[in-house]
Amino acid sequence: MTQSFDAAMRAFAPQLPLAVGLSGGADSSALLLACVRRWPGQVQAIHVHHGLQAAADDFERHCIALCARLGVPLHLQRIDARPARGASPEDAARRARYQAFEAVAKDSRAHVAIQSIALAQHADDQVETLLLALSRGAGVAGLASMPAHWQRGGLHWWRPLLRVAGADVRAWLRAQGEGWIEDPSNADERYTRNRIRARVLPALEAAFPAFRDTFARSAAHAAQASALLHELAREDLALVGTPPQIAALQTLGPERQANVLRHWLRSAHHTTPSAAQLQELQRQIAACQTRGQRIHIKVGRGFVVRVDERLDWYNPALFPPPAGAS
């Protein structure tokens, strides 16, 4: 069920000291203010200047002024978040932002060690993420959307507002007499997420007033299914070997085979096949009935190939094909 802002903050129990990712917008400003009131002296803020728009300097000035008024240590990180050619600007900015957060936390270990980082995504952001995943034909891992808590790099990461409607976050901040900087890019409907926010969410609100709750339940079910598939993939990878033996892969049904191949490529080579690439890889594996049968298919930035009786993957921009590849 959706929560009020105050109820969500009462339920939030992070490991301290805590850092809040502060953009200068309403959501992160509200989260920082609430955390400072609850844990005075235990909260820091991290602001990442992406350098992608003219308003970035206004965001930085707002964060400096807010943290000075609240007596909160502020870590400023300036990054180049421009995407590589053909890459998503939103994905590039998100990856760079997380790297900046982790860099601050690592540096903090020499002073007051940050244990947790809190991010201000709320229930509307979760719905947008789920709809984006659906629009891309994502599997259960994508449909699981954003977790409320996870661990990475020795840190606890939290999203305490995932069950709070965006309008309720802003209403709470207004009630405190606080302002914020509005990101001008939020009105740019060239971005799919902004089109969802402007056009789809109002329609859902009118047709299905409880959509935030029902969508959150669907995301939670997908997260459970994703965790089970991950557990099964780890067991199957231990069975087929790393790198996978072709004969062992052929003993698996198509669904389990696809699951373990995705897991192997992600965990061992940090690449993810498209649905078409995975389907073709499975077709080639099924056709491997003789020693001379070749496997060679592009996956991500590299190629999956057959090496004797097993599979391998390589990136030709970094290193040549493995010896014995066919």
C-alpha positions in Angstrom: 0.0 0.0 0.0 1.1 3.6 -0.6 2.3 5.4 2.4 2.3 9.0 3.6 5.6 10.7 3.6 5.8 10.7 7.4 5.0 7.0 7.6 7.6 6.1 5.1 10.3 8.1 7.0 9.2 6.4 10.3 9.7 3.0 8.7 13.2 4.0 7.3 15.9 2.4 9.4 19.3 2.8 7.6 22.7 2.0 8.9 24.4 5.3 10.0 26.1 7.5 9.1 23.9 8.2 6.1 24.4 10.1 2.9 21.5 11.4 0.8 21.8 11.8 -3.0 20.8 15.5 -3.4 19.9 16.8 -6.8 18.3 20.0 -5.6 14.8 18.9 -6.8 11.8 18.5 -4.6 12.1 14.8 -3.9 15.8 14.7 -2.7 15.4 18.0 -0.9 12.5 16.6 1.1 14.4 13.4 1.8 17.4 15.3 3.1 15.4 17.6 5.3 13.5 14.6 6.9 16.7 12.7 7.5 18.5 15.6 9.1 15.6 16.1 11.5 15.6 12.5 12.4 19.3 11.9 12.7 21.0 15.2 13.4 24.8 15.0 13.0 24.6 11.6 11.2 23.6 12.8 7.7 25.7 14.0 4.8 24.7 15.0 1.3 26.2 14.2 -2.1 25.4 16.4 -5.1 26.5 15.4 -8.6 27.0 18.1 -11.2 26.4 16.3 -14.5 27.4 19.2 -16.8 24.6 18.4 -19.2 22.5 21.5 -19.0 22.7 25.2 -18.1 20.5 24.7 -15.0 23.2 22.5 -13.5 24.8 25.5 -11.8 21.5 26.5 -10.3 21.1 23.1 -8.8 24.5 23.2 -7.3 24.0 26.6 -5.8 20.6 25.5 -4.3 22.3 22.4 -2.7 25.1 24.5 -1.3 22.7 27.0 0.3 20.3 24.2 1.6 23.1 22.2 3.2 24.7 25.4 4.7 21.4 26.3 6.3 20.8 22.7 7.6 24.4 22.4 8.8 24.9 19.3 6.6 28.3 18.3 5.1 28.0 18.5 1.3 30.2 16.5 -1.1 30.2 18.1 -4.6 31.1 15.9 -7.5 31.6 17.2 -11.0 31.4 14.6 -13.7 31.3 14.3 -17.5 28.0 12.3 -18.0 27.8 12.8 -21.8 26.8 9.4 -23.3 28.8 7.5 -25.8 27.5 7.5 -29.4 24.3 5.6 -29.6 23.9 5.2 -25.8 21.0 6.4 -23.7 21.7 9.8 -22.1 19.6 8.8 -19.0 21.5 5.5 -18.6 24.9 7.2 -19.0 24.0 9.9 -16.4 22.7 7.3 -14.0 25.9 5.1 -14.2 28.1 8.2 -13.8 26.1 9.3 -10.8 26.4 6.0 -9.0 30.1 5.9 -9.6 30.3 9.4 -8.1 28.3 8.3 -5.0 30.6 5.3 -4.5 33.7 7.5 -4.9 32.5 9.8 -2.1 31.6 6.9 0.1 35.1 5.3 -0.4 36.8 8.6 0.3 34.7 9.0 3.5 36.2 5.8 5.0 39.3 7.9 5.9 37.0 10.3 7.9 33.4 9.6 9.0 32.6 6.4 7.1 29.3 6.5 5.2 27.4 3.3 5.7 24.2 4.0 3.7 23.2 6.1 0.7 19.5 7.1 0.4 18.0 8.0 -3.0 14.7 9.8 -3.4 12.8 7.9 -6.1 9.1 7.6 -5.2 6.1 5.6 -6.2 5.5 7.5 -9.4 9.1 6.9 -10.4 8.6 3.2 -9.8 5.5 3.1 -12.0 7.4 4.9 -14.8 10.3 2.4 -14.5 7.8 -0.5 -14.8 6.1 1.0 -17.8 9.5 1.7 -19.5 10.4 -2.0 -18.9 7.1 -3.1 -20.4 7.6 -0.9 -23.4 11.0 -2.5 -24.1 9.7 -6.0 -23.7 11.8 -6.7 -20.6 11.9 -9.9 -18.7 11.2 -10.4 -15.0 14.4 -8.7 -14.0 13.4 -5.5 -15.7 9.8 -5.8 -14.6 11.0 -6.0 -11.0 11.9 -2.3 -11.4 13.7 -0.6 -8.5 14.5 -2.3 -5.2 13.9 -0.5 -2.0 17.1 -1.8 -0.5 20.2 -3.5 -1.8 23.9 -3.8 -1.0 26.8 -3.0 -3.3 30.4 -2.0 -2.8 30.2 -2.4 0.9 27.4 0.1 1.1 23.7 -0.2 1.9 21.5 1.6 -0.7 18.0 2.7 0.2 15.0 4.1 -1.6 12.7 4.9 1.4 10.1 6.8 -0.6 9.1 4.1 -3.1 5.7 3.8 -1.6 5.0 7.5 -1.5 3.2 9.3 -4.3 5.3 12.1 -5.9 2.6 14.7 -5.2 2.7 13.7 -1.5 6.4 14.3 -1.4 6.0 17.8 -2.8 3.1 18.6 -0.6 5.2 17.6 2.5 8.0 19.8 1.4 5.7 22.8 0.7 4.2 22.3 4.2 7.8 22.8 5.6 8.1 26.1 3.8 10.9 24.8 1.7 11.5 25.4 -2.0 13.4 23.5 -4.7 14.8 23.8 -8.2 12.7 22.4 -11.0 14.6 20.5 -13.6 13.7 22.1 -16.9 14.4 18.8 -18.7 11.4 17.2 -16.9 9.1 19.0 -19.3 11.0 17.7 -22.4 8.7 15.0 -23.9 11.5 13.8 -26.2 12.3 11.6 -23.2 10.1 8.6 -22.9 9.9 8.8 -19.1 8.7 12.4 -19.3 6.0 11.4 -21.8 4.8 8.7 -19.4 4.7 11.2 -16.6 2.8 13.8 -18.6 0.4 11.7 -20.5 0.1 8.1 -19.1 0.1 8.7 -15.3 -2.8 11.1 -15.4 -4.8 8.6 -17.5 -4.0 5.8 -15.1 -5.0 8.0 -12.1 -8.4 8.6 -13.7 -9.0 5.0 -14.8 -7.3 3.0 -11.9 -6.9 5.2 -8.8 -5.0 2.4 -7.0 -2.5 1.8 -9.8 0.5 2.7 -7.7 -0.3 -0.1 -5.3 -1.2 -2.7 -7.9 1.8 -1.9 -10.0 4.1 -2.1 -7.0 2.7 -5.6 -6.2 3.4 -6.7 -9.8 6.9 -5.4 -9.5 7.4 -7.3 -6.2 6.1 -10.5 -7.8 8.6 -10.0 -10.7 11.4 -9.4 -8.2 10.6 -12.7 -6.5 10.5 -14.6 -9.8 13.8 -12.9 -10.9 15.5 -14.0 -7.6 14.3 -17.6 -8.2 15.6 -17.6 -11.8 18.9 -16.2 -10.6 19.2 -19.0 -8.0 18.4 -21.6 -10.6 20.9 -20.1 -13.1 23.7 -20.3 -10.5 22.8 -24.0 -9.9 22.7 -24.8 -13.6 25.9 -22.9 -14.3 27.7 -25.1 -11.7 26.2 -28.1 -13.6 27.2 -27.0 -17.2 30.5 -25.5 -16.1 32.3 -22.1 -16.6 32.7 -21.8 -19.5 29.6 -23.9 -20.4 30.1 -27.3 -21.9 27.9 -27.7 -25.0 26.8 -31.3 -24.3 25.7 -30.2 -20.8 23.8 -27.3 -22.2 22.0 -29.6 -24.6 20.6 -31.6 -21.7 18.6 -28.6 -20.5 15.2 -27.6 -21.6 15.0 -24.4 -23.7 13.9 -22.1 -20.9 16.6 -23.3 -18.4 19.2 -23.2 -21.2 18.3 -19.6 -22.0 18.3 -18.7 -18.3 21.8 -20.1 -17.7 23.2 -18.6 -20.9 22.0 -15.1 -19.9 23.5 -15.6 -16.4 26.9 -16.8 -17.8 27.2 -13.9 -20.1 26.2 -11.3 -17.5 28.3 -12.7 -14.6 31.4 -13.8 -16.5 31.5 -11.2 -19.4 29.3 -8.3 -18.3 27.2 -8.5 -21.4 23.5 -9.2 -22.0 22.2 -10.9 -25.2 19.1 -9.5 -27.0 16.2 -11.9 -27.4 17.1 -12.5 -31.1 20.8 -13.1 -30.2 19.9 -15.6 -27.5 17.4 -17.4 -29.8 20.1 -17.8 -32.5 22.7 -18.9 -30.0 20.3 -21.6 -28.8 19.6 -22.7 -32.4 23.4 -23.0 -33.0 23.9 -25.0 -29.8 21.1 -27.4 -30.8 22.8 -27.9 -34.2 26.1 -28.9 -32.6 25.9 -32.6 -33.3 29.4 -33.0 -34.7 32.9 -31.8 -33.7 33.1 -29.6 -36.8 29.9 -27.7 -36.2 30.7 -24.0 -35.8 29.2 -21.5 -33.3 29.8 -17.8 -34.0 27.3 -15.2 -33.0 27.6 -11.5 -32.0 26.4 -10.8 -28.4 26.8 -7.4 -26.9 30.2 -5.9 -27.9 31.7 -9.3 -28.7 31.1 -12.8 -30.0 30.1 -16.2 -28.6 32.2 -18.9 -30.2 32.8 -22.6 -29.9 36.1 -23.7 -28.5 36.4 -27.5 -28.7 33.5 -28.8 -26.7 32.6 -25.6 -24.8 31.5 -22.0 -25.4 33.6 -18.8 -25.0 33.0 -15.1 -25.5 35.5 -12.5 -26.6 35.6 -8.8 -27.5 37.6 -8.3 -30.7 38.4 -4.7 -29.8 40.2 -5.9 -26.7 41.7 -9.3 -27.5 41.8 -11.9 -30.4 39.6 -15.0 -30.6 40.5 -17.7 -28.1 42.8 -20.5 -29.4 40.7 -23.2 -31.0 37.7 -21.0 -31.7 35.5 -22.2 -34.5 
